[in-house]
Amino acid sequence: MPIYEYKCTKCGHQFENLTNTCCAPSPKCPKCQAETEKLMSTFAASVDGGSGGHGHDGGGSCCSGGGCSCG
Ligand SMILES: [Zn+2]
């Protein structure tokens, strides 16, 4: 399950959020309930092999035709 990292646009608080879809709306800041922006996924960032198999560019487990409508 991917982990997305968000940063509050108001107070700058950063937090991680588990999500089961790549197109879930950004959650509110848990501290001040302000809008947040999505940062680079720590899940994807940890993949550093160059042999493919990461990301959602073709054969991912999320955007390949499930209940996801981000395509
Ligand atoms: Zn905040």
N, CA, C, O and the ligand as a Tripos MOL2 file, in Angstrom:
@<TRIPOS>MOLECULE
protein
  285   283    72     0     0
PROTEIN
NO_CHARGES

@<TRIPOS>ATOM
      1 N           0.8580   -1.2080    0.0000 N.3       1 MET1
      2 CA          0.0000    0.0000    0.0000 C.3       1 MET1
      3 C           0.8830    1.2440    0.0000 C.2       1 MET1
      4 O           1.7810    1.3890    0.8300 O.2       1 MET1
      5 N           0.6130    2.1260   -0.9380 N.am      2 PRO2
      6 CA          1.4500    3.3230   -1.0250 C.3       2 PRO2
      7 C           1.2390    4.2640    0.1570 C.2       2 PRO2
      8 O           0.1560    4.3490    0.7360 O.2       2 PRO2
      9 N           2.2960    4.9510    0.4820 N.am      3 ILE3
     10 CA          2.2200    5.9660    1.5240 C.3       3 ILE3
     11 C           2.4940    7.3170    0.8820 C.2       3 ILE3
     12 O           3.5420    7.5340    0.2730 O.2       3 ILE3
     13 N           1.5420    8.2090    1.0290 N.am      4 TYR4
     14 CA          1.7230    9.5350    0.4880 C.3       4 TYR4
     15 C           2.0290   10.5090    1.6130 C.2       4 TYR4
     16 O           1.5010   10.4020    2.7200 O.2       4 TYR4
     17 N           2.8880   11.4540    1.3020 N.am      5 GLU5
     18 CA          3.2810   12.4400    2.2970 C.3       5 GLU5
     19 C           2.6620   13.7820    1.9210 C.2       5 GLU5
     20 O           2.6960   14.2050    0.7660 O.2       5 GLU5
     21 N           2.1100   14.4220    2.9090 N.am      6 TYR6
     22 CA          1.4490   15.6970    2.6760 C.3       6 TYR6
     23 C           2.0690   16.7800    3.5300 C.2       6 TYR6
     24 O           2.6290   16.5130    4.5930 O.2       6 TYR6
     25 N           1.9610   18.0050    3.0510 N.am      7 LYS7
     26 CA          2.4590   19.1440    3.8030 C.3       7 LYS7
     27 C           1.3740   20.2020    3.8690 C.2       7 LYS7
     28 O           0.7770   20.5720    2.8580 O.2       7 LYS7
     29 N           1.1350   20.6750    5.0640 N.am      8 CYS8
     30 CA          0.1210   21.6970    5.2650 C.3       8 CYS8
     31 C           0.5810   23.0160    4.6510 C.2       8 CYS8
     32 O           1.7200   23.4440    4.8420 O.2       8 CYS8
     33 N          -0.3180   23.6440    3.9170 N.am      9 THR9
     34 CA          0.0370   24.8990    3.2670 C.3       9 THR9
     35 C          -0.0490   26.0700    4.2370 C.2       9 THR9
     36 O           0.3690   27.1840    3.9190 O.2       9 THR9
     37 N          -0.5890   25.8120    5.4090 N.am     10 LYS10
     38 CA         -0.7640   26.8900    6.3840 C.3      10 LYS10
     39 C           0.3010   26.8640    7.4660 C.2      10 LYS10
     40 O           1.0000   27.8510    7.6930 O.2      10 LYS10
     41 N           0.4190   25.7010    8.1410 N.am     11 CYS11
     42 CA          1.3650   25.6300    9.2610 C.3      11 CYS11
     43 C           2.6260   24.8520    8.9100 C.2      11 CYS11
     44 O           3.5760   24.8170    9.6920 O.2      11 CYS11
     45 N           2.6360   24.2310    7.7410 N.am     12 GLY12
     46 CA          3.8380   23.5400    7.3030 C.3      12 GLY12
     47 C           4.0150   22.1590    7.9000 C.2      12 GLY12
     48 O           5.0460   21.5180    7.6970 O.2      12 GLY12
     49 N           3.0200   21.7030    8.6320 N.am     13 HIS13
     50 CA          3.1070   20.3740    9.2330 C.3      13 HIS13
     51 C           3.1210   19.3020    8.1550 C.2      13 HIS13
     52 O           2.3130   19.3300    7.2260 O.2      13 HIS13
     53 N           4.0440   18.3590    8.2850 N.am     14 GLN14
     54 CA          4.1230   17.2700    7.3200 C.3      14 GLN14
     55 C           3.6860   15.9780    7.9780 C.2      14 GLN14
     56 O           4.0140   15.7100    9.1340 O.2      14 GLN14
     57 N           2.9470   15.1860    7.2320 N.am     15 PHE15
     58 CA          2.4820   13.9160    7.7650 C.3      15 PHE15
     59 C           2.2880   12.9270    6.6250 C.2      15 PHE15
     60 O           2.1210   13.3080    5.4670 O.2      15 PHE15
     61 N           2.3130   11.6530    6.9810 N.am     16 GLU16
     62 CA          2.1150   10.6120    5.9910 C.3      16 GLU16
     63 C           0.6900   10.0940    6.0920 C.2      16 GLU16
     64 O           0.0730   10.1020    7.1570 O.2      16 GLU16
     65 N           0.1960    9.6490    4.9650 N.am     17 ASN17
     66 CA         -1.1650    9.1550    4.9500 C.3      17 ASN17
     67 C          -1.2600    7.9120    4.0800 C.2      17 ASN17
     68 O          -0.9430    7.9450    2.8910 O.2      17 ASN17
     69 N          -1.6920    6.8420    4.6740 N.am     18 LEU18
     70 CA         -1.9010    5.6240    3.9000 C.3      18 LEU18
     71 C          -3.1680    5.7740    3.0690 C.2      18 LEU18
     72 O          -4.1890    6.2650    3.5510 O.2      18 LEU18
     73 N          -3.0890    5.3520    1.8360 N.am     19 THR19
     74 CA         -4.2710    5.4440    0.9940 C.3      19 THR19
     75 C          -4.3230    4.2540    0.0560 C.2      19 THR19
     76 O          -3.2860    3.7270   -0.3440 O.2      19 THR19
     77 N          -5.5000    3.8410   -0.2880 N.am     20 ASN20
     78 CA         -5.6350    2.6760   -1.1590 C.3      20 ASN20
     79 C          -5.9440    3.0790   -2.5940 C.2      20 ASN20
     80 O          -6.2530    2.2320   -3.4320 O.2      20 ASN20
     81 N          -5.8610    4.3450   -2.8670 N.am     21 THR21
     82 CA         -6.0460    4.8110   -4.2360 C.3      21 THR21
     83 C          -5.1370    5.9910   -4.4940 C.2      21 THR21
     84 O          -4.8980    6.8130   -3.6090 O.2      21 THR21
     85 N          -4.6350    6.0680   -5.7090 N.am     22 CYS22
     86 CA         -3.6680    7.1120   -6.0140 C.3      22 CYS22
     87 C          -4.3510    8.4470   -6.2650 C.2      22 CYS22
     88 O          -3.6760    9.4720   -6.3660 O.2      22 CYS22
     89 N          -5.6510    8.4550   -6.3640 N.am     23 CYS23
     90 CA         -6.3230    9.6980   -6.6850 C.3      23 CYS23
     91 C          -7.2450   10.1590   -5.5650 C.2      23 CYS23
     92 O          -8.2110   10.8850   -5.7980 O.2      23 CYS23
     93 N          -6.9400    9.7350   -4.3680 N.am     24 ALA24
     94 CA         -7.7130   10.2130   -3.2340 C.3      24 ALA24
     95 C          -7.4310   11.6930   -3.0220 C.2      24 ALA24
     96 O          -6.3110   12.1530   -3.2420 O.2      24 ALA24
     97 N          -8.4300   12.4280   -2.6000 N.am     25 PRO25
     98 CA         -8.2120   13.8430   -2.3470 C.3      25 PRO25
     99 C          -7.2730   14.0450   -1.1700 C.2      25 PRO25
    100 O          -7.2180   13.2250   -0.2530 O.2      25 PRO25
    101 N          -6.5490   15.1290   -1.2060 N.am     26 SER26
    102 CA         -5.6250   15.4100   -0.1200 C.3      26 SER26
    103 C          -6.4050   15.6070    1.1770 C.2      26 SER26
    104 O          -7.4080   16.3200    1.2070 O.2      26 SER26
    105 N          -5.9360   14.9720    2.2450 N.am     27 PRO27
    106 CA         -6.6060   15.1270    3.5400 C.3      27 PRO27
    107 C          -6.3200   16.4970    4.1380 C.2      27 PRO27
    108 O          -5.3870   17.1880    3.7280 O.2      27 PRO27
    109 N          -7.1190   16.8700    5.0920 N.am     28 LYS28
    110 CA         -6.8780   18.1220    5.7860 C.3      28 LYS28
    111 C          -5.7380   17.9520    6.7820 C.2      28 LYS28
    112 O          -5.4350   16.8400    7.2130 O.2      28 LYS28
    113 N          -5.1190   19.0560    7.1360 N.am     29 CYS29
    114 CA         -4.0600   19.0310    8.1380 C.3      29 CYS29
    115 C          -4.6530   18.5680    9.4690 C.2      29 CYS29
    116 O          -5.6640   19.1050    9.9230 O.2      29 CYS29
    117 N          -4.0200   17.5670   10.0920 N.am     30 PRO30
    118 CA         -4.5330   17.0590   11.3670 C.3      30 PRO30
    119 C          -4.3810   18.0620   12.5050 C.2      30 PRO30
    120 O          -4.9870   17.9100   13.5650 O.2      30 PRO30
    121 N          -3.5760   19.0730   12.2770 N.am     31 LYS31
    122 CA         -3.3540   20.0560   13.3410 C.3      31 LYS31
    123 C          -4.2890   21.2510   13.2280 C.2      31 LYS31
    124 O          -4.8820   21.6950   14.2120 O.2      31 LYS31
    125 N          -4.4090   21.7630   12.0000 N.am     32 CYS32
    126 CA         -5.1870   22.9980   11.8620 C.3      32 CYS32
    127 C          -6.2900   22.8870   10.8150 C.2      32 CYS32
    128 O          -6.9950   23.8630   10.5560 O.2      32 CYS32
    129 N          -6.4460   21.7160   10.2140 N.am     33 GLN33
    130 CA         -7.5140   21.4620    9.2520 C.3      33 GLN33
    131 C          -7.4260   22.3540    8.0050 C.2      33 GLN33
    132 O          -8.4270   22.5990    7.3310 O.2      33 GLN33
    133 N          -6.2300   22.8240    7.7180 N.am     34 ALA34
    134 CA         -6.0560   23.6190    6.5110 C.3      34 ALA34
    135 C          -5.7890   22.7050    5.3130 C.2      34 ALA34
    136 O          -5.6280   21.4940    5.4670 O.2      34 ALA34
    137 N          -5.7470   23.2890    4.1380 N.am     35 GLU35
    138 CA         -5.4700   22.5070    2.9360 C.3      35 GLU35
    139 C          -4.0300   21.9980    2.9670 C.2      35 GLU35
    140 O          -3.1450   22.6380    3.5340 O.2      35 GLU35
    141 N          -3.8090   20.8340    2.3480 N.am     36 THR36
    142 CA         -2.4630   20.2820    2.2710 C.3      36 THR36
    143 C          -2.1000   20.0140    0.8320 C.2      36 THR36
    144 O          -2.9670   19.9120   -0.0360 O.2      36 THR36
    145 N          -0.7970   19.8990    0.5850 N.am     37 GLU37
    146 CA         -0.3370   19.5530   -0.7440 C.3      37 GLU37
    147 C           0.3940   18.2230   -0.6770 C.2      37 GLU37
    148 O           1.0850   17.9210    0.2960 O.2      37 GLU37
    149 N           0.2290   17.4410   -1.7250 N.am     38 LYS38
    150 CA          0.8580   16.1280   -1.7570 C.3      38 LYS38
    151 C           2.3280   16.2580   -2.1220 C.2      38 LYS38
    152 O           2.6910   16.9350   -3.0840 O.2      38 LYS38
    153 N           3.1580   15.6010   -1.3390 N.am     39 LEU39
    154 CA          4.5750   15.5500   -1.6490 C.3      39 LEU39
    155 C           4.8790   14.2380   -2.3540 C.2      39 LEU39
    156 O           3.9890   13.4150   -2.5700 O.2      39 LEU39
    157 N           6.1400   14.0530   -2.7080 N.am     40 MET40
    158 CA          6.5120   12.8180   -3.3740 C.3      40 MET40
    159 C           6.2670   11.6360   -2.4450 C.2      40 MET40
    160 O           6.5350   11.7060   -1.2460 O.2      40 MET40
    161 N           5.7680   10.5860   -2.9980 N.am     41 SER41
    162 CA          5.5050    9.3900   -2.2110 C.3      41 SER41
    163 C           6.7880    8.8050   -1.6710 C.2      41 SER41
    164 O           7.7490    8.6060   -2.4140 O.2      41 SER41
    165 N           6.8090    8.5300   -0.3800 N.am     42 THR42
    166 CA          7.9810    7.9080    0.2170 C.3      42 THR42
    167 C           8.1120    6.4640   -0.2310 C.2      42 THR42
    168 O           9.1910    5.8720   -0.1940 O.2      42 THR42
    169 N           6.9810    5.9150   -0.6570 N.am     43 PHE43
    170 CA          6.9720    4.5410   -1.1550 C.3      43 PHE43
    171 C           7.7330    4.4740   -2.4710 C.2      43 PHE43
    172 O           8.6070    3.6270   -2.6480 O.2      43 PHE43
    173 N           7.4020    5.3570   -3.3780 N.am     44 ALA44
    174 CA          8.0460    5.3690   -4.6810 C.3      44 ALA44
    175 C           9.4940    5.8290   -4.5750 C.2      44 ALA44
    176 O          10.3670    5.3670   -5.3100 O.2      44 ALA44
    177 N           9.7280    6.7450   -3.6480 N.am     45 ALA45
    178 CA         11.0650    7.3030   -3.5070 C.3      45 ALA45
    179 C          12.0550    6.2640   -2.9960 C.2      45 ALA45
    180 O          13.2620    6.3660   -3.2150 O.2      45 ALA45
    181 N          11.5160    5.2660   -2.3110 N.am     46 SER46
    182 CA         12.3990    4.2540   -1.7490 C.3      46 SER46
    183 C          12.7920    3.2130   -2.7880 C.2      46 SER46
    184 O          13.6990    2.4090   -2.5680 O.2      46 SER46
    185 N          12.1050    3.2370   -3.9160 N.am     47 VAL47
    186 CA         12.4130    2.3070   -4.9920 C.3      47 VAL47
    187 C          13.4890    2.9070   -5.8880 C.2      47 VAL47
    188 O          13.2430    3.8680   -6.6170 O.2      47 VAL47
    189 N          14.6700    2.3350   -5.8250 N.am     48 ASP48
    190 CA         15.7780    2.9190   -6.5700 C.3      48 ASP48
    191 C          16.5920    1.8120   -7.2490 C.2      48 ASP48
    192 O          17.7780    1.6280   -6.9750 O.2      48 ASP48
    193 N          15.9300    1.0990   -8.1220 N.am     49 GLY49
    194 CA         16.6310    0.0100   -8.7780 C.3      49 GLY49
    195 C          16.7740    0.2390  -10.2660 C.2      49 GLY49
    196 O          17.7240   -0.2330  -10.8890 O.2      49 GLY49
    197 N          15.8310    0.9620  -10.8300 N.am     50 GLY50
    198 CA         15.8910    1.2470  -12.2540 C.3      50 GLY50
    199 C          15.4550    0.0660  -13.1030 C.2      50 GLY50
    200 O          15.6370    0.0860  -14.3210 O.2      50 GLY50
    201 N          14.8940   -0.9430  -12.5000 N.am     51 SER51
    202 CA         14.4810   -2.1070  -13.2600 C.3      51 SER51
    203 C          12.9820   -2.1070  -13.5400 C.2      51 SER51
    204 O          12.4080   -3.1300  -13.9140 O.2      51 SER51
    205 N          12.3650   -0.9630  -13.3580 N.am     52 GLY52
    206 CA         10.9330   -0.8760  -13.6010 C.3      52 GLY52
    207 C          10.1400   -1.5050  -12.4740 C.2      52 GLY52
    208 O          10.6920   -1.9220  -11.4560 O.2      52 GLY52
    209 N           8.8520   -1.5620  -12.6760 N.am     53 GLY53
    210 CA          8.0120   -2.1800  -11.6730 C.3      53 GLY53
    211 C           7.5080   -1.2040  -10.6320 C.2      53 GLY53
    212 O           6.8380   -1.5990   -9.6770 O.2      53 GLY53
    213 N           7.8190    0.0380  -10.8040 N.am     54 HIS54
    214 CA          7.3220    1.0310   -9.8560 C.3      54 HIS54
    215 C           6.5100    2.0920  -10.5940 C.2      54 HIS54
    216 O           6.5640    2.1880  -11.8200 O.2      54 HIS54
    217 N           5.7720    2.8700   -9.8480 N.am     55 GLY55
    218 CA          4.9860    3.9150  -10.4580 C.3      55 GLY55
    219 C           3.6850    3.3810  -11.0140 C.2      55 GLY55
    220 O           3.3730    2.1990  -10.8670 O.2      55 GLY55
    221 N           2.9360    4.2430  -11.6450 N.am     56 HIS56
    222 CA          1.6390    3.8600  -12.1680 C.3      56 HIS56
    223 C           1.5820    4.0550  -13.6780 C.2      56 HIS56
    224 O           0.5350    4.3760  -14.2400 O.2      56 HIS56
    225 N           2.7130    3.8580  -14.3130 N.am     57 ASP57
    226 CA          2.7620    4.1580  -15.7310 C.3      57 ASP57
    227 C           2.5490    2.9110  -16.5870 C.2      57 ASP57
    228 O           3.4130    2.5400  -17.3830 O.2      57 ASP57
    229 N           1.4200    2.2830  -16.4220 N.am     58 GLY58
    230 CA          1.1260    1.1920  -17.3250 C.3      58 GLY58
    231 C           0.5500   -0.0290  -16.6360 C.2      58 GLY58
    232 O          -0.5880   -0.4140  -16.9060 O.2      58 GLY58
    233 N           1.3110   -0.6370  -15.7610 N.am     59 GLY59
    234 CA          0.8550   -1.8900  -15.1850 C.3      59 GLY59
    235 C           0.7640   -1.8600  -13.6780 C.2      59 GLY59
    236 O           0.9730   -2.8760  -13.0140 O.2      59 GLY59
    237 N           0.4480   -0.6870  -13.1330 N.am     60 GLY60
    238 CA          0.3550   -0.5790  -11.6950 C.3      60 GLY60
    239 C          -0.8470   -1.3220  -11.1440 C.2      60 GLY60
    240 O          -1.6700   -1.8420  -11.8960 O.2      60 GLY60
    241 N          -0.9360   -1.3630   -9.8590 N.am     61 SER61
    242 CA         -2.0290   -2.0800   -9.2220 C.3      61 SER61
    243 C          -3.1810   -1.1440   -8.9020 C.2      61 SER61
    244 O          -4.2160   -1.5760   -8.3920 O.2      61 SER61
    245 N          -3.0030    0.1380   -9.2000 N.am     62 CYS62
    246 CA         -4.0330    1.1080   -8.8130 C.3      62 CYS62
    247 C          -4.7770    1.6460  -10.0300 C.2      62 CYS62
    248 O          -6.0020    1.5670  -10.1110 O.2      62 CYS62
    249 N          -4.0160    2.1930  -10.9720 N.am     63 CYS63
    250 CA         -4.6560    2.8840  -12.0900 C.3      63 CYS63
    251 C          -4.8130    1.9780  -13.3000 C.2      63 CYS63
    252 O          -4.8530    2.4600  -14.4320 O.2      63 CYS63
    253 N          -4.9020    0.6940  -13.0810 N.am     64 SER64
    254 CA         -4.9680   -0.2010  -14.2200 C.3      64 SER64
    255 C          -6.3910   -0.6930  -14.4860 C.2      64 SER64
    256 O          -6.5910   -1.7030  -15.1620 O.2      64 SER64
    257 N          -7.3490    0.0110  -13.9620 N.am     65 GLY65
    258 CA         -8.6940   -0.3430  -14.3270 C.3      65 GLY65
    259 C          -9.5660   -0.8220  -13.1810 C.2      65 GLY65
    260 O         -10.6030   -1.4470  -13.4060 O.2      65 GLY65
    261 N          -9.1590   -0.5380  -11.9660 N.am     66 GLY66
    262 CA         -9.9670   -0.9250  -10.8210 C.3      66 GLY66
    263 C         -11.0890    0.0650  -10.6120 C.2      66 GLY66
    264 O         -11.8050    0.4210  -11.5480 O.2      66 GLY66
    265 N         -11.2350    0.4980   -9.4050 N.am     67 GLY67
    266 CA        -12.2620    1.4840   -9.1150 C.3      67 GLY67
    267 C         -11.7300    2.8960   -9.2300 C.2      67 GLY67
    268 O         -12.3430    3.8560   -8.7640 O.2      67 GLY67
    269 N         -10.5980    2.9970   -9.8500 N.am     68 CYS68
    270 CA         -9.9130    4.2830   -9.9070 C.3      68 CYS68
    271 C         -10.3250    5.0040  -11.1980 C.2      68 CYS68
    272 O         -10.4160    4.3880  -12.2600 O.2      68 CYS68
    273 N         -10.5670    6.2940  -11.0920 N.am     69 SER69
    274 CA        -11.0250    7.0320  -12.2640 C.3      69 SER69
    275 C         -10.0760    8.1560  -12.6330 C.2      69 SER69
    276 O         -10.4850    9.1660  -13.2050 O.2      69 SER69
    277 N          -8.8270    7.9740  -12.3070 N.am     70 CYS70
    278 CA         -7.8810    9.0710  -12.5600 C.3      70 CYS70
    279 C          -7.2920    9.0040  -13.9440 C.2      70 CYS70
    280 O          -6.4940    9.8680  -14.3070 O.2      70 CYS70
    281 N          -7.6490    8.0170  -14.7260 N.am     71 GLY71
    282 CA         -7.0560    7.9150  -16.0480 C.3      71 GLY71
    283 C          -7.8660    8.7190  -16.9990 C.2      71 GLY71
    284 O          -7.5450    8.7790  -18.1860 O.2      71 GLY71
    285 ZN         -1.6830   22.8070    9.4440 Zn       72 ZN72
@<TRIPOS>BOND
     1     1     2 1
     2     2     3 1
     3     3     4 2
     4     3     5 am
     5     5     6 1
     6     6     7 1
     7     7     8 2
     8     7     9 am
     9     9    10 1
    10    10    11 1
    11    11    12 2
    12    11    13 am
    13    13    14 1
    14    14    15 1
    15    15    16 2
    16    15    17 am
    17    17    18 1
    18    18    19 1
    19    19    20 2
    20    19    21 am
    21    21    22 1
    22    22    23 1
    23    23    24 2
    24    23    25 am
    25    25    26 1
    26    26    27 1
    27    27    28 2
    28    27    29 am
    29    29    30 1
    30    30    31 1
    31    31    32 2
    32    31    33 am
    33    33    34 1
    34    34    35 1
    35    35    36 2
    36    35    37 am
    37    37    38 1
    38    38    39 1
    39    39    40 2
    40    39    41 am
    41    41    42 1
    42    42    43 1
    43    43    44 2
    44    43    45 am
    45    45    46 1
    46    46    47 1
    47    47    48 2
    48    47    49 am
    49    49    50 1
    50    50    51 1
    51    51    52 2
    52    51    53 am
    53    53    54 1
    54    54    55 1
    55    55    56 2
    56    55    57 am
    57    57    58 1
    58    58    59 1
    59    59    60 2
    60    59    61 am
    61    61    62 1
    62    62    63 1
    63    63    64 2
    64    63    65 am
    65    65    66 1
    66    66    67 1
    67    67    68 2
    68    67    69 am
    69    69    70 1
    70    70    71 1
    71    71    72 2
    72    71    73 am
    73    73    74 1
    74    74    75 1
    75    75    76 2
    76    75    77 am
    77    77    78 1
    78    78    79 1
    79    79    80 2
    80    79    81 am
    81    81    82 1
    82    82    83 1
    83    83    84 2
    84    83    85 am
    85    85    86 1
    86    86    87 1
    87    87    88 2
    88    87    89 am
    89    89    90 1
    90    90    91 1
    91    91    92 2
    92    91    93 am
    93    93    94 1
    94    94    95 1
    95    95    96 2
    96    95    97 am
    97    97    98 1
    98    98    99 1
    99    99   100 2
   100    99   101 am
   101   101   102 1
   102   102   103 1
   103   103   104 2
   104   103   105 am
   105   105   106 1
   106   106   107 1
   107   107   108 2
   108   107   109 am
   109   109   110 1
   110   110   111 1
   111   111   112 2
   112   111   113 am
   113   113   114 1
   114   114   115 1
   115   115   116 2
   116   115   117 am
   117   117   118 1
   118   118   119 1
   119   119   120 2
   120   119   121 am
   121   121   122 1
   122   122   123 1
   123   123   124 2
   124   123   125 am
   125   125   126 1
   126   126   127 1
   127   127   128 2
   128   127   129 am
   129   129   130 1
   130   130   131 1
   131   131   132 2
   132   131   133 am
   133   133   134 1
   134   134   135 1
   135   135   136 2
   136   135   137 am
   137   137   138 1
   138   138   139 1
   139   139   140 2
   140   139   141 am
   141   141   142 1
   142   142   143 1
   143   143   144 2
   144   143   145 am
   145   145   146 1
   146   146   147 1
   147   147   148 2
   148   147   149 am
   149   149   150 1
   150   150   151 1
   151   151   152 2
   152   151   153 am
   153   153   154 1
   154   154   155 1
   155   155   156 2
   156   155   157 am
   157   157   158 1
   158   158   159 1
   159   159   160 2
   160   159   161 am
   161   161   162 1
   162   162   163 1
   163   163   164 2
   164   163   165 am
   165   165   166 1
   166   166   167 1
   167   167   168 2
   168   167   169 am
   169   169   170 1
   170   170   171 1
   171   171   172 2
   172   171   173 am
   173   173   174 1
   174   174   175 1
   175   175   176 2
   176   175   177 am
   177   177   178 1
   178   178   179 1
   179   179   180 2
   180   179   181 am
   181   181   182 1
   182   182   183 1
   183   183   184 2
   184   183   185 am
   185   185   186 1
   186   186   187 1
   187   187   188 2
   188   187   189 am
   189   189   190 1
   190   190   191 1
   191   191   192 2
   192   191   193 am
   193   193   194 1
   194   194   195 1
   195   195   196 2
   196   195   197 am
   197   197   198 1
   198   198   199 1
   199   199   200 2
   200   199   201 am
   201   201   202 1
   202   202   203 1
   203   203   204 2
   204   203   205 am
   205   205   206 1
   206   206   207 1
   207   207   208 2
   208   207   209 am
   209   209   210 1
   210   210   211 1
   211   211   212 2
   212   211   213 am
   213   213   214 1
   214   214   215 1
   215   215   216 2
   216   215   217 am
   217   217   218 1
   218   218   219 1
   219   219   220 2
   220   219   221 am
   221   221   222 1
   222   222   223 1
   223   223   224 2
   224   223   225 am
   225   225   226 1
   226   226   227 1
   227   227   228 2
   228   227   229 am
   229   229   230 1
   230   230   231 1
   231   231   232 2
   232   231   233 am
   233   233   234 1
   234   234   235 1
   235   235   236 2
   236   235   237 am
   237   237   238 1
   238   238   239 1
   239   239   240 2
   240   239   241 am
   241   241   242 1
   242   242   243 1
   243   243   244 2
   244   243   245 am
   245   245   246 1
   246   246   247 1
   247   247   248 2
   248   247   249 am
   249   249   250 1
   250   250   251 1
   251   251   252 2
   252   251   253 am
   253   253   254 1
   254   254   255 1
   255   255   256 2
   256   255   257 am
   257   257   258 1
   258   258   259 1
   259   259   260 2
   260   259   261 am
   261   261   262 1
   262   262   263 1
   263   263   264 2
   264   263   265 am
   265   265   266 1
   266   266   267 1
   267   267   268 2
   268   267   269 am
   269   269   270 1
   270   270   271 1
   271   271   272 2
   272   271   273 am
   273   273   274 1
   274   274   275 1
   275   275   276 2
   276   275   277 am
   277   277   278 1
   278   278   279 1
   279   279   280 2
   280   279   281 am
   281   281   282 1
   282   282   283 1
   283   283   284 2
@<TRIPOS>SUBSTRUCTURE
     1 MET1         2 RESIDUE 1 A MET
     2 PRO2         6 RESIDUE 1 A PRO
     3 ILE3        10 RESIDUE 1 A ILE
     4 TYR4        14 RESIDUE 1 A TYR
     5 GLU5        18 RESIDUE 1 A GLU
     6 TYR6        22 RESIDUE 1 A TYR
     7 LYS7        26 RESIDUE 1 A LYS
     8 CYS8        30 RESIDUE 1 A CYS
     9 THR9        34 RESIDUE 1 A THR
    10 LYS10       38 RESIDUE 1 A LYS
    11 CYS11       42 RESIDUE 1 A CYS
    12 GLY12       46 RESIDUE 1 A GLY
    13 HIS13       50 RESIDUE 1 A HIS
    14 GLN14       54 RESIDUE 1 A GLN
    15 PHE15       58 RESIDUE 1 A PHE
    16 GLU16       62 RESIDUE 1 A GLU
    17 ASN17       66 RESIDUE 1 A ASN
    18 LEU18       70 RESIDUE 1 A LEU
    19 THR19       74 RESIDUE 1 A THR
    20 ASN20       78 RESIDUE 1 A ASN
    21 THR21       82 RESIDUE 1 A THR
    22 CYS22       86 RESIDUE 1 A CYS
    23 CYS23       90 RESIDUE 1 A CYS
    24 ALA24       94 RESIDUE 1 A ALA
    25 PRO25       98 RESIDUE 1 A PRO
    26 SER26      102 RESIDUE 1 A SER
    27 PRO27      106 RESIDUE 1 A PRO
    28 LYS28      110 RESIDUE 1 A LYS
    29 CYS29      114 RESIDUE 1 A CYS
    30 PRO30      118 RESIDUE 1 A PRO
    31 LYS31      122 RESIDUE 1 A LYS
    32 CYS32      126 RESIDUE 1 A CYS
    33 GLN33      130 RESIDUE 1 A GLN
    34 ALA34      134 RESIDUE 1 A ALA
    35 GLU35      138 RESIDUE 1 A GLU
    36 THR36      142 RESIDUE 1 A THR
    37 GLU37      146 RESIDUE 1 A GLU
    38 LYS38      150 RESIDUE 1 A LYS
    39 LEU39      154 RESIDUE 1 A LEU
    40 MET40      158 RESIDUE 1 A MET
    41 SER41      162 RESIDUE 1 A SER
    42 THR42      166 RESIDUE 1 A THR
    43 PHE43      170 RESIDUE 1 A PHE
    44 ALA44      174 RESIDUE 1 A ALA
    45 ALA45      178 RESIDUE 1 A ALA
    46 SER46      182 RESIDUE 1 A SER
    47 VAL47      186 RESIDUE 1 A VAL
    48 ASP48      190 RESIDUE 1 A ASP
    49 GLY49      194 RESIDUE 1 A GLY
    50 GLY50      198 RESIDUE 1 A GLY
    51 SER51      202 RESIDUE 1 A SER
    52 GLY52      206 RESIDUE 1 A GLY
    53 GLY53      210 RESIDUE 1 A GLY
    54 HIS54      214 RESIDUE 1 A HIS
    55 GLY55      218 RESIDUE 1 A GLY
    56 HIS56      222 RESIDUE 1 A HIS
    57 ASP57      226 RESIDUE 1 A ASP
    58 GLY58      230 RESIDUE 1 A GLY
    59 GLY59      234 RESIDUE 1 A GLY
    60 GLY60      238 RESIDUE 1 A GLY
    61 SER61      242 RESIDUE 1 A SER
    62 CYS62      246 RESIDUE 1 A CYS
    63 CYS63      250 RESIDUE 1 A CYS
    64 SER64      254 RESIDUE 1 A SER
    65 GLY65      258 RESIDUE 1 A GLY
    66 GLY66      262 RESIDUE 1 A GLY
    67 GLY67      266 RESIDUE 1 A GLY
    68 CYS68      270 RESIDUE 1 A CYS
    69 SER69      274 RESIDUE 1 A SER
    70 CYS70      278 RESIDUE 1 A CYS
    71 GLY71      282 RESIDUE 1 A GLY
    72 ZN72       285 GROUP 0 **** ****
